[in-house]
Amino acid sequence: MSLRKASDLFVECLEAEGVRHVFGIPGEETLDLNESLAESSIQFVPVRHEQGGAYMADVYGRLTGRAGVCLGTLGPGAMNLVTAVADAFLDRAPLVALTGQADLERMHKESHQYIDVVGVMAPITKWNARLSDAAIIPEVVRKAFKVAESEKPGATQIELPEDIMEMEVEGEPLPRRRPVLPEPSARELLKAADIIRGALNPVALAGNGVVRARASPALREFTRQTGIPVATTFMGKGVVDAADSASSLGTVGLQAGDYKMAGFEQADVVLAIGYDLVEHAPKHWNPGKDKQVVCIDSVPAEIDEYYIPEVELVGDIYHVLSRLGEECRHVPHSGGSTHLNDVVHSYFETAGKDGHWPMQPPRALWEIRRALGRNDILVSDVGMHKLWIGRMFPAYEPNTVLIANGLAGMGFAIPAAIAAKLVHPDRKVIAVGGDGGTLMNFQELETAVRLKTPFVSVIWENRQFGSIVWKQDKKFGRHFGVDFTNPDFVKLAEAFGMPAWRCNGPDDFGVTLEKALEADLPSLVVLPIDYSIDVAISEELGTETVAT
Ligand SMILES: Cc1ncc(C[n+]2csc(CCOP(=O)(O)OP(=O)(O)O)c2C)c(N)n1
């Protein structure tokens, strides 16, 4: 073991974890770390706001299953990370946040830029720690990655005091090991199979856990074997093929009415598979607390009075579904209703001919679907457009529609699209945002141009915080504090060195998208949007119960 600088050993530990990128902004207190990164195999990606870097790490983690890494300096840099670290925490994305810190000897007193960052981050991370001694670097790094990547994944944070990082130390990285998962006993499995075989109207609700476990093939096989159809949450989109109407009941989670229309009201047994309650509470689909719930997940179920499983099959979701499918070959009944899918798809399928201008969401989604292949990626920001995408956009494969549905913070889409393109350079990527959320992290378009990650940022422009207008109008019959003006987005994008277009009529959008997707640079398309039909579709489908 050779003596070297602590920051060098720290970076060696990151390399041993397979880290390829660190997204962030350096500071005076992270000088040694950045110097060590400069000599490493890791690409340091300077971003334009730490929040953007943390969202990139978050989505890198979602798509690869390996923790994405972001960096902020002490005080202000760390504070700028907070929103996106919280997003990774609630959306179960593996992420390791690195933050600089003052020397140990000035932390006990009033001191320039000193904030108790470990204290601030504690409630939004699964685990975090100060590197209080250079000798613990290998353990702390291994633990940060192990905890972030183990089910249910999420954010961890390591604080790096400046004086520790410049010390001399001996040590070696600890070896990586695959996270361990338990396995349900044969008794539990038979109990679940008995409940499912005895059900008159069984349905399945599949969430993000299926995506994380790469268990979509096992779920599709299970559905084929048993005939039990699947509704997905917003983050579960694509785990069953939306075009396979026999197995797919559509995407639920906008409102309680969605579940009724997908057949949950009649269901006596619900299989909750990789379902995270953070997306939409179980009281929306089990209001009478009368369903028998079979929970298939990677950790024991959360406590909720509307969610008391009869049996919990805890383990690797892929493996559990395969075993359960074997036990459930002869399920006499299957439940579910195609009504939700029928209503939503009838809007979608006729939308290609819709000539409204400004464009209404179904036509916009129809054009995007047409422009993308089945493995290409649509990223949604947060707002009214997310509700439309979540419910109406057909997804055929997991991780092809990226939605932040736990914390649901605006500003997600542009940095997320950059990370998606870094992970999948061969796929087309479109990011849809409102004119509110897009401007929150617009600055990362400079990062995208610099990295040459070509994706298309589509702004649905209505000069309002659309989803808040919608809710205020419903609750109070008027809206307030939600109107704004916009910069000329085309000129703004051009100033970033990107091609950009504004659509001036309904037939412009499809043609412009095709052109934009051909570009080898990031590009931007402004689409004037008209949200007025949303009320009609909501009335038909019931009252909304989601917070955007
Ligand atoms: C960071 C953050 N701030 C506030 C909110 C609350 N919020 C949810 S949607 C929304 C409005 C979104 O407006 P816009 O981005 O223009 O999209 P639209 O609803 O018009 O599609 C707001 C303010 C949030 N989710 N995240």
The ligand as an SDF file (V2000), in Angstrom:
LIG
                    3D

 26 27  0  0  0  0  0  0  0  0999 V2000
  -39.8900   22.9950   -8.4360 C   0  0  0  0  0  0  0  0  0  0  0  0
  -41.3740   22.9890   -8.3890 C   0  0  0  0  0  0  0  0  0  0  0  0
  -42.0440   24.1280   -8.0840 N   0  0  0  0  0  0  0  0  0  0  0  0
  -43.3980   24.1370   -8.0670 C   0  0  0  0  0  0  0  0  0  0  0  0
  -44.1140   23.0050   -8.3500 C   0  0  0  0  0  0  0  0  0  0  0  0
  -45.6430   23.0270   -8.3280 C   0  0  0  0  0  0  0  0  0  0  0  0
  -46.1200   22.9410   -9.7210 N   0  0  0  0  0  0  0  0  0  0  0  0
  -46.4590   21.7660  -10.2770 C   0  0  0  0  0  0  0  0  0  0  0  0
  -46.8840   21.9020  -11.8620 S   0  0  0  0  0  0  0  0  0  0  0  0
  -46.6500   23.5660  -11.8620 C   0  0  0  0  0  0  0  0  0  0  0  0
  -46.8780   24.3810  -13.1010 C   0  0  0  0  0  0  0  0  0  0  0  0
  -46.1180   23.8900  -14.2950 C   0  0  0  0  0  0  0  0  0  0  0  0
  -46.2100   24.8520  -15.3190 O   0  0  0  0  0  0  0  0  0  0  0  0
  -45.4920   24.6290  -16.7050 P   0  0  0  0  0  0  0  0  0  0  0  0
  -44.0890   24.2000  -16.5010 O   0  0  0  0  0  0  0  0  0  0  0  0
  -45.6830   25.8270  -17.5730 O   0  0  0  0  0  0  0  0  0  0  0  0
  -46.2450   23.3610  -17.3110 O   0  0  0  0  0  0  0  0  0  0  0  0
  -47.8120   23.2010  -17.7070 P   0  0  0  0  0  0  0  0  0  0  0  0
  -48.5360   22.8540  -16.4420 O   0  0  0  0  0  0  0  0  0  0  0  0
  -48.2610   24.5170  -18.2640 O   0  0  0  0  0  0  0  0  0  0  0  0
  -47.8350   22.0800  -18.6740 O   0  0  0  0  0  0  0  0  0  0  0  0
  -46.2410   24.0010  -10.5970 C   0  0  0  0  0  0  0  0  0  0  0  0
  -45.9560   25.4210  -10.2630 C   0  0  0  0  0  0  0  0  0  0  0  0
  -43.3730   21.8310   -8.6290 C   0  0  0  0  0  0  0  0  0  0  0  0
  -43.9650   20.6560   -8.8770 N   0  0  0  0  0  0  0  0  0  0  0  0
  -42.0210   21.8630   -8.6830 N   0  0  0  0  0  0  0  0  0  0  0  0
  1  2  1  0
  2  3  1  0
  2 26  2  0
  3  4  2  0
  4  5  1  0
  5  6  1  0
  5 24  2  0
  6  7  1  0
  7  8  2  0
  7 22  1  0
  8  9  1  0
  9 10  1  0
 10 11  1  0
 10 22  2  0
 11 12  1  0
 12 13  1  0
 13 14  1  0
 14 15  2  0
 14 16  1  0
 14 17  1  0
 17 18  1  0
 18 19  2  0
 18 20  1  0
 18 21  1  0
 22 23  1  0
 24 25  1  0
 24 26  1  0
M  CHG  1   7   1
M  END
$$$$
